[in-house]
Amino acid sequence: MAPKACAGATAAIRHLKASQWERDRHQDRAARVRAVLNTVGLAMTPTETHIVPLMVGDPEKCREASDLLLSGHGIYIEPINYPTGPRGTERLRITPTPYPMTH
């Protein structure tokens, strides 16, 4: 690994060890995403982390939704399909950022 990359990674680790802001903001953003999805009746797998798994249940629809979000809105949301998980549990792995989105 390049020395500059190592220095950058080390600085980031030091910062995150000392800062709670990013963790709190991550949890806040994930809670906001869950609340919006819950309001419109979309099924999510319960989790305590900043990851919001949105259940789709169909591999083609899961990939199509991921592709549509990327091509139409510039938002990458990872589709989770078999063999990463069992068939029938296909989902979108939403990972909100603690930082404001800019385009």
N, C-alpha and C positions, 0 to 999 in steps of 0.2 A: 504494500500500500504506500502511496506517495506520502512523504512527510507532511505536506500541507493538509492532506485529507485526514491523516492521523491527528494533527493539531486541531483541526476543526471538530472532529468527533470528540476529542478529549475536552475541548471547551464546551461543547454541547452537553456532555455528560456532567461536567462540573456545574453548569448552570442548572440543569434539571434536578440535580441532587439538592441544590439549595433553594429552588423555587417551587412553590406549591401552586402558583397561578395557573400554569398550563394544565395541571391535573384537574383543578377545580373547574376551569373553563371547559375542558374536554367533557367532564361529567355534565356540566350545564348544557352544553350543545347537544349531547346525546339525549338528555332528558327532553329537550325541546323537540328534537326529531321524533322521539317516541310519542310525545304528546300529540304532535300533528298527525302522525300516522294512525294513532289510536282514534283521534277525532273522526277520521274518514273511514274507520272500520277495517284497517289493514292488520293482518295477523303478524305478530312478532314473537320471536322466541325470547322468553324472559332472560335477562342477563344483568349483572351488576357492573359490567365493564362499559367502556366508551363505544364498543361495537354494537350496532343495532342490526340484528339479523331479521330481514324482512322475508317471510315465507312466501314462496312462489309455487313450489310443488310440481313444476313442469320444466324440464331442461331447456326446451326450445324457447319458451316464454321468458325464462330467466336470462338467457343469452340475448334475446331480442330486446328486453328492457334495458339491459346493460349497454348494448350497442346504441339504442335510441337516446339514452341519457348522454352518452359520450358524443355522438354525432350531432344531436340537436341542441345540447346545452353545455357541452364541454365538461361534463361531470363524469368522472370515472367511478363507478361502483362495481366492485368485484362480484361476478356471479359465482356461486358455489354449487357445483354440480358433482354427480358421481364421477370418479371414485372418491372425491374428497369427503363426501357424506353419502349416506345410503340413498338409493333411488327413492323418489317421492318426497325428499326433504330439501329439494333445490331451493336456494334462497339468495337474496342479494345481501352482501356484507357491507352495510353502510358504516363508514367510519368518519364521523364529522371531525372537522379540524377545529382546534381551539382558536384559530386565527380567522379574521374576516376574509371572505372570498373576494378576490379581485379579478376582473376580466380585462 
